[in-house]
Amino acid sequence: MTTSFHLPRARHEYLLREVELRGGVNAAEAAEALGVSQVTVRRDIVELAEQGRLLRVHGGAIAATAPAAPQPARADIGVIVPGAVGHFPVIVRGMQAAALSRRARIILATSHYQPELEQRQVERLVATGVSGIVLAPTLRGRSEQQLAEWLTGIPVPVVLLERRLRALALAAYDSARTDHVRGAALAVEHLAGLGHRRVGLAVFARTPTAPLIREGHEEAVERLGLGEAPVVDLPKGEDDGLDARLGELLDALRASGTSAVIVHTDVHAARLVELASDRGVRVPGDLAIVAYDDDTASLAMVPLTAVTAPRRELGQEVLRVIAERIEQSDDERTAPRRLTILPSLTVRESCGAAV
């Protein structure tokens, strides 16, 4: 973290810039971004509010041009995601930050990849009076066509999150997602640029992201003319035989002369680094690794280069889409929007190109 953020002036500039760009700032998220305590950020907000440069609200601040008195939420927005850990919490926090300026309230529910529970959560949210729903739908046990038929019965606007859905019946719905196909291709291109002629792939198979990563890897390998390399599925954890599967992966990489591999997720990649070390395989000297996901990649034994999804930005964009859709009358209804945001590559030590 840049040490200048420990100076009040630098923190004040950051807070004011966030308010200007996003309409509001969340104190907890600002503290994390600045590398200081929440108490420090709250003091900064108080000082800026006393100067009339912003307005304090519960949990943060909004633009000084907003109403001074506390205002009720204009809209309650239901958000249903598979779980409260992993990929989605950062997206939800991005939604919360964007909700400040729109006086929207987020109500979060989880589905655990269970269609029946997902449907019950929608029923609960509609019963509480939400004005719209953001949904990361599960397709386990149902087709896209079945999903579309169910969605038609939801009486409020719905925006679909982090799913590539191709059924024509779903074309009427707004959607926002990360381009995971491009993210995987980005990782292959980076490793090929470092001189690797074979790039393997290991994916956590039970996620909706896995097929997209495979597609991006296959496309990039073919386009760049790279040699054949191992492509394997991984289980969730050791109780499912993860270490044994990673050991088989290391054997396959060595047997095929593959010097680089992309591993989904960063938790799986971190464990691969440890097992490689036990075998005397040096990372990145003998094996370059890029993690797909960047939750804890920097904390691995060898800090992992990682494909970093723009989750906070995605959350802000999806909140904007659902809020605008809620505000539209039937006469003003615009065409459905499909937003796709590109991931980036965060370079660390594990690929051998750390800067």
KOLSEVEX-625710 format. One record per residue: residue in one letter; y, x, z of N, C-alpha, C in turn. Coordinates in steps of 0.02 Angstrom, whole numbers, plus 50000, padded with zeros to 5 digits. Each point is the difference from the previous one (the first is absolute). Layout:
% residues N
AYXZYXZYXZ/...
***
This chain:
% residues 355
M499405004250000500604995850000500625004450000/T500484998349959500615003849996500384999750066/T500185005950027500325000350066500684996750001/S500334999249942500664997049998499994992850027/F499424996749999499974993250024500064999650076/H499995005750033500125000050072500755000050015/L500415000349948500724999450008500214992849990/P500424997250044500194993049994500284998149932/R500425004449971500324998349937499484998949945/A499495004249998499484999349949499604993650010/R499864998450063499644993850014500414993949980/H500655000250016500444994449983500034998949925/E500045005549963500024999449927499354996949973/Y499445002050029499354997249980499984992550013/L500194998050060499984992950019500454995849955/L500605002449988500474996349957499754999649928/R499695005349977499735000049932499424995049994/E499574999750051499454995249999500264992849999/V500514998850041500304993350002500314998249933/E500335004849969500324998749936499484998749945/L499465003950001499504999449947499564993950009/R499834998550064499484995050012500254993950038/G500635000150021500274994450035499885000150075/G499555004450023499855000550071499585006150014/V499925001650064499595005750019499624998250064/N499375002050003499584998950058500025006250044/A500154999150064500105005850045499375004250006/A499424996950006499385003750009499845004249938/E500094997049941499865003649938500505005649989/A500644998850018500505005349993499855005850046/A499784998650061499835005350047499445004349973/E499494996849970499445003749971500245004349942/A500424997249957500245003749942500445005950020/L500394999150052500475005250021499695005150048/G499424998450028499685004650047500345000250068/V500294994350020500324999650066499724993850036/S500214999150062499744994350038500364993549980/Q499674994450014500314993549988500624999150042/V500005002750060500584999650044500615003249966/T499895005849969500555003449965500274995749943/V499554997049962500214995849943500384993950026/R499774997050053500344994150027500705001850023/R500085005950030500675002350021500455000949940/D499715002949946500395000849939500224993249973/I499564995250001500174993349975500554996950042/V499965000850065500524997450044500685003149983/E500005006649991500625003549985500294997649933/L499584999449949500234997849935500234992750002/A499664995950040500214993150007500684999550034/E500135004250050500645000050034500565002149953/Q499835004149950500495002049950500084994849945/G499604994750003500044994749950499685001849933/R499565004950000499705002349937499344996749985/L499704996750049499404996049990499954995150058/L499514995549996499884995150053499315000950030/R499974999850066499355000650034499634993349994/V499355000549988499554994250004499385002250038/H499594995250017499395001750036499575004749958/G499865005950026499575004849966500365004749953/G500664999349990500345004449954500714998149988/A500215000149936500694998549983500034997449929/I500554996349985500124997549933500725001749980/A500174998349939500675001749975500544996450040/A500575003250006500554997350040500284993649970/T499874998849936500254993949968499574994050014/A499435000950033499574994550017500294996050058/P499794993950011500264996050056499895003650066/A500525000050043499975003750063499524996750049/A499984993550002499584996550048499274999949976/P499525000150046499304999649980499884993849957/Q499645000949947499864994549954499264998549999/P499814993749995499294998449995499735002449932/A499355001249998499695002149937500094994549948/R500195002149939500074995149946499314998049973/A499515004550007499344998649974499485003850040/D499454996750015499415003450027499545001549941/I499775006349997499585002149945499335002350028/G499474996949978499335002050021499755005949959/V499685004750033499725005949967499275000650022/I499554999949951499285000550015499725006149966/V499765004850039499715006249975499315000950030/P499595004449971499315000750026499965002450072/G500465004550021499965002650067500665003050023/A500035001550065500625002550030500005007650006/V499535003449969499995007349999499915002349928/G500135006449987499895002849934500604999049954/H499864997349941500494999849946500574995150012/F499864994250029500474994549999500565000150053/P499915002950059500544999750050500665002849975/V499995005449961500635002849976500334995249950/I499604996749960500284994949955500344994550040/V499684997850053500294994750041500645002350034/R500025006350021500625002550031500565000349948/G499835001649938500504999749948500274992949990/M499564995150004500214993149996500464998250058/Q499825002350060500414998550058500705002849992/A500055006249975500665003049991500424996049950/A499694997849946500364996149950500164992950025/A499604997550047500114993250025500634999450042/L500235005650029500594999850044500604996949965/S500155002649941500614997849966499934993049972/R499394997649991499894993349972499874994850055/R500055002250063499874995650057499334996449991/A499505003849981499334997449994499575002550058/R499514996150019499545001950053499305000749971/I499685005750014499335001349976499494997650051/I499514996149977499444998050042499375003049970/L499685004550036499445004049973499334997150022/A499534999749952499314998050014499545004649961/T499375000550022499525004349967499394996049978/S499675002549947499434996449971499345003750008/H500035006650013499395004150007499544999349939/Y500294999049942499634999449937499514994150002/Q500174994750036499574994150005500374994049968/P499774997649943500354994549966500104993850044/E499504998350041500064994150042500565001050052/L500035005850031500525001450049500685000249965/E500035002949941500625000349962500274992949986/Q499574995549980500214993249987500234996650064/R499665001350056500214997050063500685002750021/Q500125006449988500655002950018500564996849960/V499884998749936500504996649959500144993050028/E499474996550018500094993350028500425000250064/R499875004950042500395000650062500735001449985/L500135004549954500695001849985500384994149969/V499684996549955500324994249970500154994750054/A499534999250046500104995150054500585001950046/T500145006550007500565002250042500674999349964/G499984998749934500624998949963500275005949962/V499585004949982500265005649962500274997649933/S500505003749975500304998249935499675003549942/G499615005150013499665003749947499475004450030/I499545002549958499445004250024499925006049954/V499935005850031499805006149965499275001150017/L499585000749949499285000150010499675005849963/A499625004150037499575005049969499304997049999/P499814996549946499394995950002499375004149998/T499494997450031499345003149995499604996649945/L499635004049963499594997349946499265000550016/R499845002050062499305000250020499734992950004/G499494998749961499694993450004500344994749959/R500505001849960500314995149955500315003549940/S500054996449946500275002849939500764999049998/E500335003249952500714999049991500154992849982/Q499564996949961500104993049982499974995550062/Q499545001350044499954996250062500625001150044/L500255006250001500615001450037500584995949972/A500054999849934500554996449967499964992550017/E499404997350000499934992950015500214998550072/W499855004550046500214999050069500755000650008/L500305004849966500735001150007500404994049977/T499754996249953500384994249975500114994850055/G499605000250052500084995150053500475002150056/I500285006049996500475002450051500694997349983/P500324996450046500624996449983500645004150004/V499955006550011500605004350004499915005849951/P500555003349980499935005849954499545005450029/V499635003149955499535005450019500145006149956/V500045005850031500035006449964499365003950017/L499665002449949499385003750009500145007550007/L499685003050048500165006950020499415004749990/E500135005849970499535005649993499334998149969/R500034995749949499404998449962500164999949926/R499575002949959500064999449928499554994249979/L500314994449983499644993949985500124998249926/R499464998949964500044999349928499874992949975/A499774995650043499864993249978500634996549975/L499954996749944500594996649971500284994950048/A499574996950040500234994850046500445002850056/L499985006650010500415003250052500665002649972/A500114999249935500615002649969500634996350024/A499924994250029500574996150022500295002450067/Y499665004850031500215002250067500355006849997/D500535000750041500315006550008499505004750033/S500065006549984499565004950032500375006750005/A499785004050048500285006750009499435004550024/R499955005949968499455004450018500165007349985/T499615004450029500035007149985499565001449938/D500235004449956499615001849941499515005550019/H499424997950027499505004950023499665003549942/V499964996949942499725003449942500435006149983/R500654999149999500455005649987499985005150056/G499924997750062499965004650056499425004849994/A499414997349981499425004449991500105004849942/A500294997549946500145004449942500485005650020/L500494998350042500485005050023499655005750036/A499514998350041499625005150037499595004449953/V499674996949951499615003949951500465004649961/E500574997549977500465004149962500245006050040/H500134998950064500235005550042499475005450006/L499384998050013499465004950007499865003649934/A500024996349945499905003249935500565005049986/G500614998450021500565004549991499925006450040/L499604999850053499865006050040499425004149972/G499714997649944499485003849967499294997650010/H499914994550036499324997450012499764996249938/R499415001749976499734996949940499504994550015/R499824999250063499584994450021500314997250064/V500104993550002500304996850059499544994250021/G499685000850058499554994950025500394994350034/L499634994850019500314994250033499524997050050/A500274998350059499624996450050500444994450027/V499744993849999500414994350020499654995850053/F500404997450047499764995350050499874993449963/A499364998649988499814995049950500174992950020/R500094998550064500074993150022500724997449998/T500435003249963500694997949998500194997849929/P500494995449994500234998049934500335005649961/T500215005250035500335005649967499505004449962/A499385000350024499515004849972499914999449924/P499914993949972499914999749927500605002549961/L500604999050027500605002249965500055007750001/I499815003050055500005007450004499495002849951/R499414996949997499505002449951500274999549929/E500334994549985500274999049933500515005349983/G500465001450046500515005049988499715007049992/H499505001650041499665006549995499655000749933/E499634994949980499635000349937500475000849941/E500554996250000500485000349945500315006949994/A500205002950057500335006449999499525005749980/V499394999750026499505005149982499875000049925/E499934994049971499884999549928500615002449961/R500594997850021500615001849963500135007550002/L499855003250055500135007150008499425004449976/G499454996949980499445003849975499655004150053/L499964997450061499685003650054499244999149998/G499655004650032499274999750000499734994750048/E499364998449992499694994950042499945002650071/A500144995650049499995001950070499724994250041/P499765001350060499704994750042500504994550017/V499784993849996500384994250022499544996050046/V500204999350064499564996950049500384994850041/D499624995350028500274995150047499885002650071/L500474998350045499945002050069499974993950046/P499625000550055500004994650050500605000650046/K500064995450047500594999850043500025005850049/G499445001250036500025005050053499315002850015/E499965004050054499375003450015499444995250015/D500154994350030499484995150013499674997549936/D500365000649945499744998049934499735006049960/G499975005850032499745005949965500515004049962/L500645000050023500535003449963499875007549995/D499845003350054499915007349998499455002049952/A499464996250000499465001649953500234999249928/R500384994849987500254998849932500495005449979/L500435002250046500475005449984499635006649989/G499465001150038499595005949989499705000049930/E499764994149978499734999449932500555001349949/L500604997750015500565001249954500145007549993/L500015003650056500125007249997499455003449958/D499384997950009499455002949960500114998649926/A500194993849984500094998249930500595003749968/L500535000950038500585003749974499815007349985/R499635003050046499795006949989499525000749942/A499514995449995499515000349946500314999249932/S500544996049996500324998749935500565004849984/G500155004550046500565004749989500684996650004/T500044994750039500634996350007500415003050057/S500615001849985500425003650049500544995650030/A500034993649983500524995650027499724993050005/V500264996250050499764993350010500554995750030/I500024993649980500454995050028499584995750047/V500244999050061499614996450050500414994250028/H499734994149996500294993950027499564997950059/T500275000050060500695000250023500185006950028/D500595000650032500185006350031499565001450061/V499754994850033499535001050056499365003149975/H499744997549944499405002949970500135007249976/A500595001149971500175006749976500045005050057/A500294997950056500055004450058499315002050026/R499544995350000499335001550023499655004749950/L500144999249935499715004649951500245007150012/V500635000950018500265006750015499615003150057/E499864996150052499645002650058499295002049982/L499654995849962499325001549980499975006049953/A500505000549955500035005849956500085006450040/S500424999850051500105005850043499355002150034/D499614995150023499365001550033499525003549953/R500084998949934499575003149950500295006449972/G500585002050024500315006049973500374998949935/V500124993749982500384998349940500744999850018/R500405004249969500715000550017500404994849961/V500434996650036500484995349970500705002850010/P500365001549946499864998549930499685005749960/G499835005650032499765005849962499394998549956/D499514996650029499394998349962500014992949973/L500354995650035500024993049981500694997150013/A500324997549948500654996750008499884992550011/I500364997250048499914993050018500674996349998/V499994994149968500574995450003499764993650032/A500334997750052499824993750032500364994249965/Y499654994549995500334993949977500124995750061/D500634999650019500284996950060500335005550041/D500534998050034500405005050036500194997550069/D499514997250036500144997750068499995005850049/T499465003949999499925005650047499855006549963/A500155000249935499825005949959500315006450026/S500614999650025500345006150023499705002850063/L499574996150035499725002150064499305003049993/A499745000449939499335002849990499995007550016/M499405002750011499925007050017500355004549949/V499934998349936500425002849947500434994149975/P500655000350010500424994349980499874998049928/L499904993549990499744997649936500564997949952/T499985002849940500394997049946499754992949990/A500464995349991499804993049999500404995949951/V499674995049972500344994849961500324995250051/T500654999449996500384996350050500254993549970/A499754994550025500204993449975500694998250026/P500424996749960500684998250021499984993550041/R499675000250056499854993850036500634996650029/R500445003950030500604997050028500414996749944/E500085003649944500384997249944499664993749972/L499345000149998499634994249976500144994050046/G499995001250066500154994650046500694997149991/Q500495004449989500684997649989500054995849937/E499675002249947500034996449937499654993350004/V499424999750033499644993750004500384995150043/L500355002450052500414995550040500574997149959/R500305004249958500544997649957499754994649952/V499415001149972499734995349951499854993350034/I499675000050057499834993750032500624996550026/A500505003850025500624996950025500374996649943/E500055003449943500354997049943499634993949973/R499345000450001499614994349976500094993950046/I500045001350065500114994550048500684996849989/E500505004049984500684997449992500104996249935/Q499565000849952500094996749935499814992750004/S500384995949966499814993049991499534999549940/D499694994349992499544999149943500365001249933/D500634997949997500395000949938500175007349986/E500035004050053500195007049993499415004749993/R499404997450002499415004250004499965004849940/T499935006450017499965005349948499275001549985/A499905003949948499335002049980499675004350054/P499344999750007499655004150050500145007449989/R500055003750055500135007249996499385003850022/R499865005449964499455004550018500295007050010/L500055002050062500295006450018499455005150011/T500065005749969499535005550009500395006350018/I499855002950057500365005850025499545006149998/L500275005649976499595006049990499955004050065/P499415002650015499935004750057500305006849981/S500045004350051500225006949989499475004750028/L500075006449986499545005050026500365004450050/T499745000250061500295004250052499585006450005/V500285005649979499625006349995500015003650067/R499385001550024499915004050061499515005649984/E499655002550049499615006249992499334999049965/S499704994150004499304999349981499855000849925/C500524999749958499885000849928500175007049976/G500295004150044500175006849981500675000749967/A500424994850004500665000349967500554998150048/A499895000950065500514998250049500635004049991/V500584996750010500645003549991500345000850067/
***
